[in-house]
Amino acid sequence: MNTSSLTQTRGFTLLEMTVVLLLMTLLASVAIRETNGLSFQVRYEQTRERLERIREAILGNPRQIINGQQAVSGFVADMGRLPDNLHELLEQNFCSDRTYSTQATCEAAGKTWNVQTDWQPHSTSGLWYGWRGPYLNISGSALDDDAFTDGWGRLDSDKTDQNYGWRVEDGLELNTLSPHPTNDKRMVIQSYGKNHEAGGADYDADYPSNRYSIDDTTPYTHPAPLIDQEDWLVDISGGIEVSLLKPNSAAIPIISFCTDPSKTTKAACETENLDTSLPYGSWIGGCNESGFINKDSCTSSSKKWFSCNINTLDDSDAGFAACSPPNCYKTKSTCEQANGVWFGQGYGCSDQAKSSKLNCTGINVWRSCSDNGTITTQSACDAANENWYGDNIVLNDINSVGIRRFRKRDICLNLFYRKSDTSEVTFIPSKEFQIDENGAYQTIRFNFTNPPPIPIGKNAIGIYEYDGDCDLDNPLYPADRQNPIQVDFHPRTGLPVINW
């Protein structure tokens, strides 16, 4: 009788089970460490990304292009200053204690209600200014402790703090060496890292890391500023260049004379020289004999005065009243349209020995304008389309003709920008600049006396007539300009020549 053998199933030994469990534990611990490391890296990258978002909220996004030019945006462009804290980027008005959400409850608790300037236009410059945020987008409320923390979730220790766990400082003395002395125009924003405390290594390290100290020795106590002065302020100490098309004013009636010094009358000057078949010279001035600057002094000496140099009759001729173009031109515009030079009734005192309006007294008449002597202000003279010469005689020297041919004008530039203390628009005037109104383009560098650095953003300029000051009640120049023009100021970039 055969006996069947039973099949035996062999299991894991205790030793084998122990080895497997050890391997699984080891793999699990490695996976946990790798997962933690990945999580830490994600939080670190989130901190970096949020810090960059804060910078762009303050300065604008440099990668944003509109119509081929860098867009002007951000807190500084609107307010003309750096924010005092991060809460200012999220809400326009808020309590100094985030426990309170309304002005009434805030002030009832003895706290301060912080108010930022409303978004509004400036009437003179056309600039808009004020708060138009929020400049950072958040999912919750700006009153929440974690409204915009770093990637590590650090919170402020108190609701009176307004920086959501970030270290925020300005006016830092990074060190005593240039270019990092005490400066209230820079801003440090820093995360305290995974351990939520200053210092540390690896993921516990502060970000950005500290690079400066007051005495330039370790341990360093401050990072490089997130925003330095050059990031949001433009230096205009070198002036602002503007291209200007100047009006073409009539020639100033220098003392009457011929460019050929041997000829003392208009008739002799304009007589044909038989040797050259050309006139002996060009006659300058309204009187037909040399030595006169206005009609009164000319006619009182029994000479003839021509208000337009191409008139065939003098102003006192019996037929002048009935005379018409092309023989007689009686206004500056018709004279100049016919390519003539308008002298009007000249300028200065009827007694030519008197060199200024101040000493032109008694029966004498002073002309600051080329009218009949009744106009006394430049604005009225311009409105009458006459020539304005002022209250002192210009050079009478024949040799001065070349440099005195066109009317000279003093002008200035006003730069409009946002004040850092109130965010309201103010202006700074340039020094005066004298031009010849010769109808040509000219590039002018307007310089300023001790100008402040100007915040980036959309600012404005206007050129004005200078009458001893550059106040905003002075007329814009030239007269056809109606308003200042807006100009974009960008960081770390020189201003181009502005076309006025």
C-alpha positions in Angstrom: 0.0 0.0 0.0 1.4 3.4 -1.2 1.4 6.4 1.1 0.8 9.9 -0.4 3.2 12.7 0.7 1.6 16.0 1.9 2.5 19.3 0.2 4.1 21.7 2.6 3.8 25.6 2.2 6.8 27.5 3.4 6.2 31.0 5.1 8.5 34.0 5.9 10.7 33.5 8.8 10.8 36.0 11.6 14.1 37.3 10.4 12.9 37.9 6.9 9.8 39.8 8.2 12.1 42.0 10.4 14.3 42.8 7.4 11.3 43.8 5.3 9.9 46.0 8.0 13.2 47.7 8.5 13.5 48.4 4.7 10.0 49.8 4.6 10.7 52.0 7.6 13.9 53.3 6.0 12.1 54.0 2.7 9.3 55.8 4.5 11.7 58.0 6.4 13.5 58.9 3.3 10.2 59.7 1.6 9.2 61.9 4.5 12.4 63.8 4.5 12.2 64.3 0.8 8.5 65.4 1.1 9.5 67.8 3.9 12.4 69.2 1.8 10.0 69.7 -1.1 7.5 71.4 1.1 10.2 73.7 2.5 11.4 74.6 -1.0 7.8 75.4 -2.0 7.5 77.7 0.9 10.8 79.4 0.2 9.8 79.9 -3.5 6.4 81.3 -2.3 8.3 83.8 -0.1 10.4 84.9 -3.0 7.3 85.2 -5.3 5.4 87.2 -2.7 8.3 89.5 -2.1 8.4 90.2 -5.9 4.7 90.9 -5.9 5.2 93.5 -3.1 7.9 95.2 -5.1 5.7 95.3 -8.3 2.8 96.6 -6.2 5.0 99.5 -5.1 7.0 100.2 -8.3 4.8 98.7 -11.0 5.5 95.8 -13.3 8.5 96.6 -15.5 7.5 93.8 -18.0 4.1 95.4 -18.7 4.3 97.2 -22.1 1.6 99.5 -23.5 1.9 100.9 -27.0 5.5 99.9 -27.1 6.5 101.7 -23.9 6.8 100.5 -20.3 3.6 101.0 -18.4 3.4 103.5 -15.5 1.7 101.9 -12.5 2.1 101.1 -8.8 1.8 102.8 -5.5 4.7 105.2 -6.0 3.4 106.3 -9.5 0.0 107.2 -7.9 1.1 108.5 -4.5 4.6 109.9 -5.1 6.0 108.1 -2.0 6.9 104.7 -0.6 4.2 103.0 1.6 4.6 103.3 5.3 3.5 99.6 5.7 2.1 96.8 3.7 -1.5 97.5 4.8 -1.4 100.7 2.7 -1.1 98.5 -0.4 -4.4 96.7 0.4 -6.7 99.3 1.8 -7.0 103.1 1.3 -8.2 103.9 4.8 -7.9 101.7 7.9 -7.4 101.7 11.7 -4.1 101.7 13.4 -5.4 98.6 15.2 -6.7 95.9 12.8 -9.3 94.9 15.5 -11.5 97.7 14.2 -12.9 97.9 10.7 -14.7 101.3 10.8 -13.6 104.8 11.5 -16.3 105.2 14.2 -15.2 102.1 16.2 -11.6 102.8 15.6 -11.7 106.3 17.0 -14.1 105.3 19.8 -11.4 102.9 21.0 -8.8 105.8 21.0 -7.0 104.5 17.9 -6.0 106.4 14.8 -7.8 106.2 11.5 -5.3 106.3 8.7 -6.5 108.1 5.6 -4.8 108.1 2.2 -5.5 110.7 -0.5 -8.4 110.1 -2.8 -7.7 109.5 -6.6 -8.4 112.9 -8.2 -7.2 115.3 -11.0 -5.0 118.3 -10.6 -6.6 121.2 -12.3 -3.5 123.0 -13.6 -1.3 120.1 -14.8 -4.0 117.6 -15.7 -2.2 114.9 -13.6 -4.2 112.4 -11.5 -3.0 111.6 -8.1 -4.0 109.6 -5.0 -4.7 106.0 -4.0 -6.3 103.7 -6.6 -5.5 100.3 -5.2 -5.6 97.6 -4.0 -2.1 97.1 -5.3 -2.0 93.5 -4.1 -4.7 90.9 -4.6 -5.7 88.8 -1.6 -8.4 86.2 -1.1 -9.5 87.3 2.4 -9.7 90.6 4.3 -6.8 93.1 4.8 -7.8 93.0 8.5 -6.8 89.3 8.7 -3.5 88.5 10.4 -2.5 86.3 7.5 -3.7 88.6 4.7 -0.3 88.6 3.0 2.2 86.7 5.0 5.5 85.2 3.7 5.6 81.5 2.5 6.3 80.4 6.1 3.1 81.9 7.5 4.7 84.2 10.1 2.2 86.5 11.7 2.5 89.9 13.4 2.7 89.8 17.1 0.0 92.4 17.5 -2.9 93.8 15.5 -1.3 97.2 15.7 1.4 95.9 13.3 0.5 96.4 9.7 3.0 94.2 7.9 1.6 90.7 8.2 4.7 89.2 9.7 7.3 90.7 7.3 10.1 92.8 8.5 9.5 96.3 7.0 11.9 99.2 7.6 12.9 102.5 6.0 15.4 105.2 6.8 18.1 102.5 7.3 21.7 103.2 8.0 23.0 100.3 6.1 26.6 101.4 6.7 28.6 104.6 7.0 30.1 104.3 3.5 28.8 105.8 0.3 26.3 105.0 -1.2 24.6 103.6 1.9 24.4 106.3 4.5 21.2 106.9 6.4 18.5 107.4 3.8 14.7 107.6 4.3 14.3 107.0 0.6 15.0 103.2 0.7 12.9 100.3 2.0 13.8 96.9 3.4 11.3 94.1 3.4 12.5 90.7 4.7 11.2 87.3 5.7 12.5 85.7 8.9 12.4 82.3 7.3 11.1 79.0 8.5 11.9 79.5 12.2 10.1 82.9 12.2 13.2 84.5 13.9 16.1 86.6 12.9 19.1 84.6 11.8 19.5 81.0 11.1 20.8 78.8 8.3 19.3 76.9 5.3 15.5 77.4 5.3 15.7 79.1 8.7 17.8 81.9 7.2 16.3 85.3 6.6 15.4 86.2 3.0 16.9 88.3 1.5 20.0 87.6 3.5 21.8 90.3 5.5 24.7 92.0 3.7 25.3 95.2 5.6 26.0 96.5 9.1 26.6 100.0 10.4 30.3 99.5 10.8 30.7 97.1 7.9 31.7 94.3 10.2 29.9 91.0 10.8 27.4 90.0 12.0 25.5 91.8 9.3 22.2 93.2 10.4 20.4 94.4 7.2 19.7 93.0 3.8 20.1 95.0 0.6 17.0 97.2 0.2 14.1 95.8 -1.7 13.7 99.3 -3.0 16.5 101.8 -3.1 16.4 105.5 -4.0 17.3 104.9 -7.6 14.4 102.5 -8.0 11.7 105.1 -7.5 13.3 108.6 -7.7 14.7 110.4 -10.7 17.6 112.8 -10.3 17.0 116.1 -12.3 20.0 118.0 -10.9 21.4 117.9 -14.5 18.3 119.7 -15.8 15.6 118.7 -18.3 16.0 119.1 -22.0 13.1 120.3 -24.1 12.8 120.9 -27.9 10.8 124.0 -28.6 9.6 125.6 -31.9 10.0 129.4 -31.2 7.7 132.0 -32.7 9.1 134.3 -35.4 8.9 137.8 -33.9 9.4 140.9 -35.9 12.9 142.5 -35.9 13.6 144.9 -33.1 13.8 148.4 -34.4 17.4 149.2 -33.5 18.4 152.8 -33.9 17.8 153.6 -37.6 20.9 153.3 -39.8 22.2 151.8 -43.0 24.4 148.8 -43.1 26.7 150.9 -45.3 27.9 153.4 -42.7 28.6 156.1 -45.3 24.9 156.4 -46.0 22.8 158.3 -43.4 19.4 158.3 -45.1 17.0 155.6 -46.2 16.9 156.9 -49.7 20.7 157.0 -50.1 21.0 153.5 -48.5 18.6 152.0 -50.9 20.0 153.7 -54.0 21.5 151.3 -56.5 25.2 151.1 -56.5 26.2 151.4 -60.2 29.3 149.3 -59.6 27.4 146.3 -58.1 23.9 146.9 -59.5 22.7 146.4 -55.9 21.6 148.8 -53.2 24.4 150.3 -51.1 23.0 148.6 -48.0 20.0 147.6 -46.0 18.1 150.1 -44.0 17.3 149.3 -40.4 14.7 151.1 -38.3 11.5 153.1 -38.9 13.0 156.6 -39.4 14.3 157.7 -42.8 17.4 159.2 -41.3 19.9 157.5 -39.0 19.9 157.9 -35.2 16.3 157.5 -34.2 14.4 154.8 -32.3 10.8 155.9 -32.3 8.3 158.0 -34.2 8.1 160.9 -31.7 11.9 161.6 -31.8 12.0 161.1 -35.6 9.1 163.4 -36.6 10.0 166.0 -34.0 13.2 166.4 -35.9 11.3 166.8 -39.2 12.1 163.3 -40.4 9.8 160.6 -41.8 8.7 157.5 -39.9 7.6 154.3 -41.7 5.7 151.8 -39.4 6.4 149.0 -42.0 9.7 149.0 -43.8 8.1 148.3 -47.2 5.6 151.2 -47.1 5.9 153.7 -49.9 4.4 156.5 -47.8 5.5 157.5 -44.3 3.0 157.5 -41.5 2.6 161.4 -41.5 2.0 161.7 -45.3 -1.3 163.2 -46.2 -2.2 160.3 -48.4 -1.3 157.6 -45.8 -4.9 157.3 -44.4 -6.2 156.3 -47.8 -3.2 154.2 -48.8 -3.6 150.5 -48.9 -1.5 147.4 -49.7 0.7 146.8 -51.5 1.8 150.4 -51.0 0.9 150.7 -47.3 0.6 148.2 -44.5 -0.9 149.5 -41.2 -0.8 146.4 -39.0 1.9 144.1 -37.9 0.2 141.0 -39.3 -0.4 142.5 -42.8 3.2 143.9 -42.9 4.8 140.6 -41.9 2.5 138.6 -44.3 4.0 140.7 -47.1 7.5 139.8 -45.8 8.0 143.3 -44.3 9.4 144.3 -40.9 7.1 146.0 -38.5 8.4 148.9 -36.5 5.0 150.3 -35.3 5.8 153.6 -33.6 9.1 152.3 -32.2 10.1 152.1 -28.6 11.8 154.0 -25.8 11.4 157.6 -24.7 10.4 160.5 -27.0 13.5 162.1 -25.6 16.1 159.7 -26.7 18.5 160.9 -24.0 16.3 159.1 -21.5 17.3 155.4 -21.4 14.5 154.0 -19.2 10.8 154.4 -18.4 11.8 155.5 -14.9 13.5 158.7 -16.1 11.2 159.4 -19.1 9.2 162.0 -17.3 7.3 165.2 -17.8 6.0 165.7 -21.3 7.9 162.8 -22.6 6.2 159.6 -23.7 7.7 156.1 -23.0 6.8 153.2 -25.3 7.4 149.7 -24.0 5.2 148.5 -26.8 5.3 149.4 -30.5 1.7 150.8 -30.3 0.9 154.5 -29.9 2.1 154.6 -26.3 -1.0 153.6 -24.4 -0.2 149.9 -23.8 1.8 149.3 -20.7 1.8 145.5 -20.2 3.3 142.7 -22.2 0.1 140.7 -22.2 -1.9 143.7 -23.7 0.9 144.3 -26.2 0.8 140.7 -27.3 -3.0 140.7 -27.5 -2.8 143.8 -29.8 -0.3 142.0 -31.9 2.4 144.6 -31.3 6.1 144.2 -30.4 7.0 144.3 -26.7 10.4 145.8 -25.8 10.2 146.4 -22.0 11.1 149.3 -19.8 14.7 149.9 -20.8 16.3 150.7 -24.1 18.1 147.9 -25.8 21.5 148.4 -27.2 21.6 151.1 -29.9 25.1 150.2 -31.2 25.1 149.5 -34.9 27.3 146.5 -34.2 24.5 145.0 -32.0 22.2 144.4 -34.9 23.3 140.9 -35.5 22.5 139.8 -32.0 19.4 141.9 -31.5 17.6 141.2 -34.7 14.8 139.2 -33.1 12.9 139.8 -30.0 14.4 138.2 -26.9 12.1 136.4 -24.5 12.8 135.1 -21.0 11.0 131.7 -20.4 11.1 129.0 -17.7 9.8 125.5 -17.1 7.6 124.2 -14.3 7.8 120.5 -13.5 4.7 119.1 -11.8 5.0 116.0 -9.6 3.5 114.4 -6.5 4.7 115.5 -3.0 5.9 112.7 -0.9 4.3 114.0 2.3 0.8 114.6 1.0 0.7 112.8 -2.4 -0.8 116.1 -3.8 0.6 117.6 -7.0 3.1 120.4 -6.6 5.6 122.1 -8.9 9.2 123.2 -9.0 10.2 126.1 -11.3 13.4 126.1 -13.4 15.8 129.0 -13.7 15.0 131.5 -16.5 16.3 131.0 -20.0 16.5 133.7 -22.7 15.7 132.9 -26.3 15.7 134.7 -29.6 12.2 134.4 -31.3 13.6 133.5 -34.7 11.1 130.9 -35.7 13.6 128.0 -35.4 13.6 124.9 -33.3 15.9 125.0 -30.2 16.7 122.3 -27.7 16.9 124.0 -24.3 18.3 122.6 -21.0 16.2 124.0 -18.2 18.2 123.9 -14.9 16.8 124.0 -11.3 18.1 125.3 -8.0 18.6 122.4 -5.6 15.8 120.3 -7.0 14.5 117.3 -5.1 14.6 113.9 -6.6 11.3 113.3 -8.5 9.1 110.2 -8.0 8.7 107.9 -11.0 5.3 107.9 -12.7 3.4 110.3 -15.0 4.6 113.8 -14.3 4.0 117.0 -16.3 5.9 120.0 -17.6 4.9 123.4 -18.9 6.9 126.2 -20.4 5.9 129.7 -19.1 6.8 133.3 -19.8 9.3 134.5 -17.1 8.6 137.9 -15.6 10.8 137.8 -12.6 9.2 134.6 -11.4 7.8 131.4 -12.9 4.4 131.4 -11.2 1.5 129.4 -12.6 -0.5 132.6 -13.3 2.1 133.5 -15.9 1.1 132.7 -19.5 2.1 129.4 -21.1 4.7 129.9 -23.9 4.2 130.2 -26.8 0.8 131.7 -26.7 -0.8 128.8 -28.6 -0.1 126.4 -25.8 -3.1 125.6 -23.6 -2.0 123.1 -21.0 1.2 121.4 -19.6 2.1 118.1 -21.2 2.5 114.7 -19.3 5.9 113.0 -19.3 6.7 109.4 -18.1 9.5 109.2 -15.5 11.1 105.7 -15.4 13.7 104.5 -12.8 17.4 104.3 -13.6 16.8 105.9 -17.0 17.7 109.3 -18.2 14.9 111.5 -19.5 14.8 111.9 -23.2 14.5 115.3 -24.9 10.9 116.3 -24.5 9.1 117.7 -27.5 7.1 120.7 -26.3 
